[in-house]
Amino acid sequence: MKIGFIAVLFFVGLMTVHTGFCQESGHLPTQAVYVELGGPGLVYSFNYDFRFDKSDMNSWGMRLGAGGYSVTDESLLTLPVQINRLYGSGRHFFELGGGATFVYYRDRWETYRIANDGHYYYETRVDKNLLWILETGDTPALMGTLNFGYRKVPEEGGFLFGVNLVPAFNQNGFWPLWAGVRFGYAF
């Protein structure tokens, strides 16, 4: 939860600093901050996306994100990184990309058990294997991701919306049907 709060503050700060630049006539919104549910961040993620060529929306770019959760004794941290390319004009773009998501997972639980001699023993166990659609194996681990989606970006910046299909793969297999939806601000 602390990670999410810090990420929100960071992205709000970025939006505040760059809002003045969006008022220029003819400015292309080649940067964006957004929250994505699902997608390469697995559960959710806060992301920063930018184009390498600031004068062309139909260019290569990169997204960097952070997501996860922490409840009781279970915690998950995901860091999605992708290279992407936009194809389109005006406000509507097809997005194509690929990258990797760093996954760190811990689940800790405590149990009592009875030994052969009749005594009770207290035991603490830690599971480092995330049982998501694909098992990650012991984490930290990397998961490959692809990205095929739609992105709506206002021509002068503003509210951004997108949906995407995100096939994922790792040493345990390939999962073609994972998706994400994003909402944010382009500037």
Summary of the structure (lengths in Angstrom):
residues: 187
radius of gyration: 20.1
end to end distance: 26.8
largest distance: 80.6
contacts: 584
relative contact order: 0.19
helix: 13%
strand: 62%
